[in-house]
């Protein structure tokens, strides 16, 4: 979340997570408030409300992790960072985003009114 807040400076967004202790902590809740991010948490035992995140991790595993071995944790971290920031976000098209990349989708969404504005 820190990287997203620092790099993308989101507004009117939701951070959806599971029931992990890091997400239920007071510190995380306070950081969300400071960043203007609305926390959302799935219900216990419901795999479907986190389907997009599960889909991402499945894609990461198939497209990167299953295809190579890493000599160190640092090498794996760099490969994952390069995959996400060099390919997945700027170039990979997603059906859920109208066959646009996340970066293109964010750019278009930034030029449109926030959903809360449209609903009020």
Secondary structure in CASP SS format (residue, H / E / C, confidence):
PFRMAT SS
TARGET T0000
AUTHOR 0000-0000-0000
METHOD secondary structure of the structure
MODEL  1
X C 1.00
X H 1.00
X H 1.00
X H 1.00
X H 1.00
X H 1.00
X H 1.00
X H 1.00
X C 1.00
X C 1.00
X C 1.00
X C 1.00
X E 1.00
X E 1.00
X E 1.00
X E 1.00
X E 1.00
X C 1.00
X C 1.00
X C 1.00
X H 1.00
X H 1.00
X H 1.00
X H 1.00
X C 1.00
X H 1.00
X H 1.00
X H 1.00
X H 1.00
X H 1.00
X H 1.00
X H 1.00
X H 1.00
X H 1.00
X H 1.00
X C 1.00
X E 1.00
X E 1.00
X E 1.00
X E 1.00
X E 1.00
X C 1.00
X C 1.00
X C 1.00
X C 1.00
X C 1.00
X C 1.00
X H 1.00
X H 1.00
X H 1.00
X H 1.00
X H 1.00
X H 1.00
X H 1.00
X H 1.00
X H 1.00
X H 1.00
X H 1.00
X H 1.00
X H 1.00
X H 1.00
X H 1.00
X H 1.00
X C 1.00
X H 1.00
X H 1.00
X H 1.00
X C 1.00
X C 1.00
X C 1.00
X C 1.00
X C 1.00
X H 1.00
X H 1.00
X H 1.00
X H 1.00
X H 1.00
X H 1.00
X H 1.00
X H 1.00
X H 1.00
X H 1.00
X H 1.00
X H 1.00
X H 1.00
X H 1.00
X H 1.00
X H 1.00
X C 1.00
X C 1.00
X C 1.00
X C 1.00
X C 1.00
X E 1.00
X H 1.00
X H 1.00
X H 1.00
X C 1.00
X C 1.00
X E 1.00
X C 1.00
X H 1.00
X H 1.00
X H 1.00
X H 1.00
X H 1.00
X H 1.00
X H 1.00
X H 1.00
X H 1.00
X C 1.00
X C 1.00
X C 1.00
X C 1.00
X H 1.00
X H 1.00
X H 1.00
X H 1.00
X H 1.00
X C 1.00
END
